[in-house]
Amino acid sequence: MEVSSSSSAAAAEVPHYFLCPISLEVMRDPVTLATGITYDRASIERWLFTDGHATCPVTRRALAPEEMDATPNHTLRRLIQAWCAAHQVERFPTPRPPLDSCRVAALLDEGRHGREAAALREIKAAAAESDRNRRCVEATPGAVEFLVSVVTKHSSAISTSKSFSKRADDEFLLESPTSTSSPAEDALSVLYSLKPSERSLTQILEREPEFLNTLTYVLRRPSYRSRTYGILLLKAMVAAMEPARLATVSAGLVQEVVRVVSDRVSSKAVKAALHVLCRLCPWGRNRVKAVEAGAVAALVELLLDEGGRRVTELAVVAIDHLCGCAEGRSELVAHPAGLAVVSKKAMRVSLAATESTVRALHAVARHSPTPAVLQEMLAVGVVAKLMLVLQVDANEKARLRAKEMLKAHARVWKDSPCLQAHLKASYP
C-alpha cells in the first residue's frame, strides 16, 4: 500500500485476520499452510526458503517437504479486496499465478527450437519474482541442462559489446529481467539465482566434464556481469568437487580466478574468487599455478587497499596457502610491501586471520631465512608483531609458531638496535 492507503486502513480498523502474522501488514497474496495458518505469500516464502526454517511460524509445527507449498486462500483475498473497496483503500492488484513446471517445460521446448532469447528472458523474469519460481525452474526436468547448454554454446564466442563498468554496490546482479544482455549472461544469471544443490552441481560436472573450461571462457569475457556470475557459479561448483577433481583444474582457470581479484570486478566477485583460491590451493600444483598467475601480488595489493573484514581474512588465508610452496614465499618476499602488509593483519581481523598470518610468516622464516629477509622482518615490524602475539590471548598455535620463530632467530633479532628497548626486555 501507499502511505495514504496505510493511513486509511489504520483509520478503518483493519480486521486482525487480514494481517499477516509475520509482517503484521495487510496480506497482498494470502496463502494457507497445512497447519491451517494463513500468511502473506512473500513473508512465508521468505521464512521457509530464504531463511531456511522448516516450521510453521505460529504453531511451531515441523513441516514435511511436501507441506512447504502453501495453498492460495482466494476467499480471504476477495474479502480483503472487498474491504479495501468499501473503505476507499487502494486495492492490491491480483497476484500473478505462480510458475508451474508445465510452463517451464514449454519455455524449454521453445528455447530448444529457435526462440532461445525469448524463452531465457521469460525464465529469468520468473526466477527473479520469487523463491517458489526458482525452485520450480530447478525442479523441472531438463531446465538446468538447458541453461548449461546455453552457457556452453555461447561462452567461447568473442563478445563485441562494450564491457560493463564496475559498480561498487553490485546492483547489476540479477538487475532487471528486461535488461539488455547476451543469452549466456541470462543463462548464467538464472543458474546463479537457482542456488543449485551440491548434488545438482555434481551432476552438471558429470554430464558436462568440460564445463569448468566453459567457465574459464566466461571469466575471459569483457563483461563484468558475465565474470561476476561466472565466478559465483564457480565458487559453488568447487565447493561440491572432490579433491581429485580439484587437483586437475587447468592453469587457465586459475589464472582467470586471479584476474577477477586483480581487476576488482565487484566486491561479490572478489570475495567469491578468494573462496575459490582457498579451496583450490591445497590440491595438486594449484599453489604454483596461482603464483605463476600473479596471485601473490594481487593479494598484497588487495590487503593494501584495506578491504572489508571478510575479504581481508580470505586474502590472508590465501597468502598462507601460497606460502606453502617455495614460489609463493619467494614472491611474497620479493614484493616491497609483502611482509609488512601481511604482518600488519595479525591481531587486527580475527583469530583465524592471525593464525594464517603467523603461519605464512613462519613458513618464510623457516624456509627462506636469508640475512636480508631477517633484517627486513625486523625493519618492517614483523618481529614486534610476533612479540605482541605472544603477549595477548591469541590462538595457541599462533603463539607457539611466533615463539619458535623468535627463538630460532634470536641471534639476529634480540640484540638488534632496530628493536625497541621494552621489546628486548620481554624477548623470549
ABEGO torsion letter per residue (X at the ends): XBAAAAAAAAAAGBBAAABBAAAGBBBABBBBBAAGBBBBAAAAAAAAAAAGBABBAAAGBBBBAAAABBBBBAAAAAAAAAAAAAAGBBBBBBBBBBBBAAAAAAAAAAAAAGAAAAAAAAAAAAAAABAAAAAAAAABBGAAAAAAAAAAAAAABBBABBBBBBBAAGAABGABAABBBBAAAAAAAAAAAAGBBAAAAAAAAAABAAAAAAAAAAAABABAAAAAAAAAAAAAAAAABBAAAAAABBAAAAAAAAAAAAAGABAAAAAAAAAAAAAAAABEAAAAAAAAAGAAAAAAAAAAAGBBAAAAAAAAAAAAAAAABAAAAAAAAABAAAAAAAAAABGAABAAAAAAAAAAAAAAAAAABBAAAAAAAAAAGAAAAAAAAAABBBBAAAAAAAAAAAAAAAAAAAABAABBAAAAAABX
